[in-house]
């Protein structure tokens, strides 16, 4: 029988790998959308910078 991990365990595993995880609730979308959107935008920009950094090769 396969064990299913709960979502919080999965999120902790992802964060342990260095991946940022956002857990959004209905309140974040309906009541605090402006702030939520800015946070999402910042996380995406950080991830894009990190991805570019990984793909850069050192000068020889």
C-alpha positions in Angstrom: 0.0 0.0 0.0 1.4 3.4 -1.0 1.5 6.1 1.7 0.3 9.5 0.7 2.1 12.4 2.3 0.1 15.3 3.5 0.5 18.6 1.7 2.5 20.3 4.5 5.1 17.5 4.4 5.4 17.9 0.6 5.9 21.7 1.0 8.6 21.2 3.5 10.4 18.7 1.2 10.2 21.3 -1.6 11.5 24.0 0.6 14.3 21.7 1.7 15.4 21.5 -1.9 15.6 25.3 -2.0 12.3 25.8 -3.8 10.0 28.5 -2.5 6.4 27.4 -1.8 3.4 29.7 -1.6 0.3 28.4 0.1 -2.6 30.6 -0.9 -6.0 30.6 0.6 -9.3 32.1 -0.5 -8.7 35.0 1.8 -5.4 35.8 0.0 -7.2 36.0 -3.3 -10.4 37.8 -2.2 -9.4 40.1 0.6 -5.7 40.7 0.1 -5.2 40.4 -3.7 -2.9 43.4 -4.2 -0.4 42.2 -1.6 -0.7 38.6 -2.7 0.0 39.6 -6.3 3.1 41.5 -5.3 4.4 38.5 -3.3 3.8 36.2 -6.3 5.5 38.6 -8.6 8.5 38.8 -6.3 8.8 35.0 -6.0 8.7 34.6 -9.8 11.3 37.3 -10.3 13.6 35.7 -7.6 13.2 32.3 -9.3 14.0 33.7 -12.7 17.2 35.4 -11.4 18.2 32.1 -9.7 17.6 30.2 -13.0 19.7 32.7 -14.9 22.4 32.4 -12.4 22.5 28.6 -12.6 22.8 28.8 -16.4 25.6 31.3 -16.5 29.0 29.7 -17.2 32.1 31.0 -15.5 34.5 32.9 -17.7 37.6 30.9 -18.8 
